[in-house]
């Protein structure tokens, strides 16, 4: 069923609500040892999401149909751009993305610590993490100062031969870079906090 845009949110007991996921709609079918994953257009997705097919093969149910959304989480947010990179003709590229994205290397399941998670943080040196955090915070602060200076450049678009559009492009690029830096700082803070806690 395709979603339709509405001017107002429907009300009533007959309605159920769920988030609008920014991913790939997928129909996963298991029939014994055979597993298929179909997109809305009928395209087979098993090749691109082999780890999902493997997880379905490990379920106790031998016959099932799952209608859901394929998502990839990156730095705490769902990234459709990273998801699109999975649909690539090169098998090596697909394998690399499976290994690098959170969808295949989840170490924490809600509030339960796993052996893999403990092993990972057990190898971390809190002092080394603190150095990385200090460096990231310094770069983030430098980025804020850089953006502030560029903001004043827009008031004089003809200075040094740049027009207003170019100045705005520079500012937008710096702002995007700054957001990435600050997200990295938050991630490092979380890892430092986790590494400093006693392992269960």
Backbone torsions as a table, in degrees:
resi	resn	phi	psi	omega
1	UNK	NA	129.3	179.4
2	UNK	-87.4	138.3	176.6
3	UNK	-74.1	147.4	178.1
4	UNK	-119.1	143.1	178.2
5	UNK	-73.5	132.4	-178.9
6	UNK	-123.7	147.0	179.0
7	UNK	-70.6	-32.9	-179.7
8	UNK	-133.5	153.9	178.3
9	UNK	-70.5	125.1	178.9
10	UNK	-62.0	143.0	-179.7
11	UNK	-118.8	155.9	176.6
12	UNK	129.7	156.9	-176.8
13	UNK	-66.4	-19.0	-177.2
14	UNK	-79.5	-8.0	-176.2
15	UNK	-96.4	143.6	171.2
16	UNK	-121.3	147.4	-175.3
17	UNK	-121.7	143.9	177.4
18	UNK	-151.0	159.4	179.8
19	UNK	-65.1	152.4	172.4
20	UNK	-88.2	99.4	-176.7
21	UNK	-75.7	141.5	179.2
22	UNK	-98.4	73.9	-176.6
23	UNK	-146.6	-157.0	177.7
24	UNK	-104.4	125.1	172.2
25	UNK	-68.4	134.6	-175.0
26	UNK	-143.6	137.6	173.8
27	UNK	-109.9	108.5	179.9
28	UNK	-97.6	126.3	-178.4
29	UNK	-123.5	126.6	174.0
30	UNK	-116.4	126.7	177.5
31	UNK	-130.8	90.4	-174.9
32	UNK	69.0	-122.0	179.2
33	UNK	-88.4	-6.5	-177.8
34	UNK	-91.2	128.9	179.5
35	UNK	-128.4	130.6	175.1
36	UNK	-127.1	150.0	177.1
37	UNK	-133.2	113.7	-174.4
38	UNK	-112.2	135.9	173.3
39	UNK	-80.6	177.2	178.5
40	UNK	-61.2	-30.4	-179.6
41	UNK	-85.6	-0.8	-179.4
42	UNK	91.2	4.4	-179.7
43	UNK	-73.3	138.7	178.8
44	UNK	-78.4	125.0	-175.6
45	UNK	-105.9	1.7	-176.3
46	UNK	-57.6	-42.4	-177.2
47	UNK	-60.5	-34.1	-175.0
48	UNK	-90.1	-19.3	-179.4
49	UNK	-132.1	56.9	-175.7
50	UNK	-62.4	-30.5	-178.7
51	UNK	-69.0	-29.6	176.6
52	UNK	-71.4	-42.3	177.4
53	UNK	-62.6	-39.2	178.5
54	UNK	-65.0	-39.5	177.9
55	UNK	-64.3	-39.0	177.8
56	UNK	-66.1	-36.7	179.6
57	UNK	-67.0	-24.8	-178.7
58	UNK	-85.1	-7.3	179.6
59	UNK	-70.8	153.2	-178.8
60	UNK	-71.8	-29.7	179.2
61	UNK	-71.5	127.6	-179.2
62	UNK	-88.8	-17.9	177.9
63	UNK	-132.6	121.6	-179.8
64	UNK	-161.2	159.8	174.1
65	UNK	-132.6	124.5	178.1
66	UNK	-118.4	125.0	177.2
67	UNK	-109.4	109.8	-175.8
68	UNK	-153.6	-163.8	-176.3
69	UNK	-122.2	132.1	175.2
70	UNK	-88.6	124.8	-176.9
71	UNK	-130.3	154.0	172.3
72	UNK	-127.6	126.5	179.9
73	UNK	-100.2	131.8	-179.7
74	UNK	-135.8	120.3	-179.2
75	UNK	54.5	41.3	175.9
76	UNK	80.9	3.2	179.8
77	UNK	-131.5	150.6	177.1
78	UNK	-80.7	128.7	-174.8
79	UNK	-116.1	110.8	177.7
80	UNK	-72.8	-32.0	178.9
81	UNK	-62.7	-43.4	177.9
82	UNK	-66.8	-37.4	178.1
83	UNK	-61.1	-41.6	179.5
84	UNK	-62.3	-29.9	-179.1
85	UNK	-67.6	-18.3	176.8
86	UNK	-65.8	-32.6	-177.6
87	UNK	-81.5	81.0	-174.3
88	UNK	-134.5	139.7	-176.4
89	UNK	-69.1	-23.5	-177.1
90	UNK	-84.2	123.0	-179.4
91	UNK	-62.1	-35.3	-179.6
92	UNK	-64.4	-36.5	178.8
93	UNK	-66.9	-43.5	178.9
94	UNK	-62.6	-44.6	-180.0
95	UNK	-61.3	-42.3	179.5
96	UNK	-61.8	-43.7	-178.6
97	UNK	-68.3	-33.7	176.1
98	UNK	-62.8	-40.4	-177.6
99	UNK	-74.5	-27.8	-172.4
100	UNK	-95.3	-17.9	-174.9
101	UNK	-95.9	156.6	-174.7
102	UNK	-66.1	-17.5	-177.0
103	UNK	-65.2	-25.3	-176.4
104	UNK	-112.4	-2.8	-178.2
105	UNK	-132.3	41.1	179.9
106	UNK	-67.6	121.9	-177.6
107	UNK	-103.6	-17.1	-178.0
108	UNK	-125.0	126.0	177.7
109	UNK	-110.8	101.0	-175.1
110	UNK	53.5	-117.8	-174.9
111	UNK	-102.8	10.0	-177.1
112	UNK	-96.8	128.8	174.8
113	UNK	-84.7	140.8	179.4
114	UNK	-111.1	166.7	178.5
115	UNK	-61.2	-38.5	-179.9
116	UNK	-64.4	-40.7	179.4
117	UNK	-64.9	-45.4	179.9
118	UNK	-62.7	-40.4	-180.0
119	UNK	-64.7	-39.0	-179.2
120	UNK	-64.5	-51.8	-177.4
121	UNK	-73.1	-23.9	177.2
122	UNK	-66.0	-25.0	179.6
123	UNK	-87.0	-8.2	-176.2
124	UNK	-84.2	144.1	176.5
125	UNK	-102.8	110.5	-178.2
126	UNK	-54.7	-35.0	180.0
127	UNK	-64.5	-41.3	178.8
128	UNK	-66.5	-39.6	177.8
129	UNK	-62.4	-38.5	179.8
130	UNK	-63.1	-37.3	177.4
131	UNK	-62.6	-44.1	178.4
132	UNK	-63.2	-40.0	-179.9
133	UNK	-64.4	-44.0	179.2
134	UNK	-60.2	-42.7	-179.7
135	UNK	-65.5	-42.8	-179.7
136	UNK	-63.9	-41.5	179.4
137	UNK	-64.9	-36.5	178.7
138	UNK	-65.2	-44.0	178.7
139	UNK	-64.5	-38.4	179.4
140	UNK	-63.5	-41.6	178.7
141	UNK	-64.8	-40.3	177.5
142	UNK	-62.9	-37.8	178.9
143	UNK	-63.2	-39.9	178.7
144	UNK	-63.2	-41.7	178.9
145	UNK	-65.3	-40.0	-179.0
146	UNK	-64.5	-42.3	178.5
147	UNK	-63.6	-40.6	-179.5
148	UNK	-62.2	-39.5	179.4
149	UNK	-68.4	-41.7	-179.8
150	UNK	-65.6	-31.1	-179.6
151	UNK	-60.8	-35.7	-180.0
152	UNK	-73.1	-23.2	-178.3
153	UNK	-67.9	-25.2	-178.0
154	UNK	-66.4	-26.7	-179.0
155	UNK	-66.4	-20.7	179.6
156	UNK	-125.9	78.4	-171.6
157	UNK	-65.2	-23.6	-177.7
158	UNK	-88.1	-4.7	-178.8
159	UNK	-66.3	132.6	-179.9
160	UNK	58.8	21.3	173.7
161	UNK	81.0	8.3	180.0
162	UNK	-93.5	139.3	175.5
163	UNK	-93.4	175.6	-175.7
164	UNK	-60.9	-40.8	-178.8
165	UNK	-60.9	-45.6	179.2
166	UNK	-62.9	-40.7	-179.9
167	UNK	-63.1	-40.0	179.4
168	UNK	-68.0	-36.9	178.0
169	UNK	-61.8	-43.3	178.8
170	UNK	-62.0	-45.7	-179.0
171	UNK	-62.5	-44.2	179.5
172	UNK	-62.7	-41.1	179.2
173	UNK	-62.7	-44.3	-179.9
174	UNK	-65.7	-38.9	178.8
175	UNK	-64.0	-43.0	177.8
176	UNK	-62.5	-42.8	179.2
177	UNK	-62.8	-40.2	178.8
178	UNK	-61.5	-42.5	179.4
179	UNK	-61.9	-38.8	178.2
180	UNK	-64.6	-44.0	179.1
181	UNK	-59.5	-45.8	-177.7
182	UNK	-66.0	-34.0	176.7
183	UNK	-66.4	-39.5	176.7
184	UNK	-63.5	-38.4	178.3
185	UNK	-61.8	-45.0	179.2
186	UNK	-62.2	-40.6	179.4
187	UNK	-63.8	-42.8	179.5
188	UNK	-64.8	-38.5	176.9
189	UNK	-60.1	-44.1	-179.9
190	UNK	-63.2	-42.3	-179.5
191	UNK	-67.5	-38.7	178.1
192	UNK	-64.4	-41.7	178.9
193	UNK	-63.3	-43.7	-179.8
194	UNK	-66.7	-38.8	-178.5
195	UNK	-70.1	-24.4	-178.7
196	UNK	-83.5	-14.9	-179.2
197	UNK	-80.5	146.1	176.5
198	UNK	-65.5	138.6	-179.2
199	UNK	-76.9	142.2	179.5
200	UNK	-77.4	NA	NA
